[in-house]
Amino acid sequence: MLPAGLRRAMEAIGWWQNPLPQPPSIHLAQTLETLRTYGWCKSLDVSPTGRMCIRGAQTLLQRHGHVTETARARAVHYLQLSLTEHGINQPFYAWNDLPNTPFTDVEKRLTRAAYLARQNGD
């Protein structure tokens, strides 16, 4: 990933096209794909080896222009709804760090959250 200043300079001379910010449903799918690509971890937003937790992947996507702060907040809302459906009443980042949370559950909750967002026009 290129630093924001370099991206802006390259865009100014036509060498780069910044990504368009995506709605919550696509942001959630991109978050899942980021975790699949770079690896998933617990307890750290980004591990020393480059793995990320859910919040770390969302931050990476936001910093690089793939989602706005507002759309990310709506995506978090849908993720929390997805967790609540399964009786989980804690912030997603705390749930991510639980010792008994496997990556398969993370995939299911992110997929369900993306579905809920699409269902609501997001």
C-alpha positions, 0 to 999 in steps of 0.5 A, spaced: 500 500 500 502 506 498 502 512 503 497 517 502 501 523 500 505 519 494 498 517 492 495 524 491 502 526 488 501 520 483 494 522 482 495 529 480 500 527 474 495 521 472 499 515 474 494 513 480 487 513 481 484 513 488 479 507 490 472 509 490 469 509 497 465 503 498 458 502 501 458 498 508 456 491 504 462 491 500 466 494 505 464 488 510 466 483 504 473 487 503 474 486 510 473 479 510 477 478 503 483 482 507 483 478 512 483 472 508 489 475 504 493 477 509 491 473 515 487 474 521 490 475 528 487 476 535 489 482 540 493 486 535 490 491 530 496 489 526 501 483 528 508 484 527 507 479 521 502 483 518 496 479 520 490 483 522 484 483 526 477 485 524 478 492 526 485 492 523 483 490 516 477 496 517 482 501 519 487 499 513 481 499 508 479 506 511 486 509 511 487 507 503 480 510 501 476 504 500 471 506 505 469 513 509 468 513 516 461 514 516 460 508 511 465 504 516 461 506 522 454 503 519 458 497 517 460 496 524 453 497 526 451 491 521 457 487 524 454 488 531 447 486 529 450 479 526 453 478 533 447 480 536 443 475 532 447 469 535 447 472 542 453 475 543 453 482 546 459 485 546 463 489 541 466 486 535 473 487 537 472 484 544 469 478 541 474 477 535 480 477 541 476 471 545 480 465 545 474 461 543 473 465 537 475 461 530 476 464 524 470 460 521 466 464 526 469 471 523 468 469 516 460 467 518 459 474 522 462 478 516 458 475 511 452 475 515 453 482 516 454 484 509 448 480 507 444 485 512 447 491 509 445 489 502 438 487 505 437 494 508 440 498 501 447 499 504 
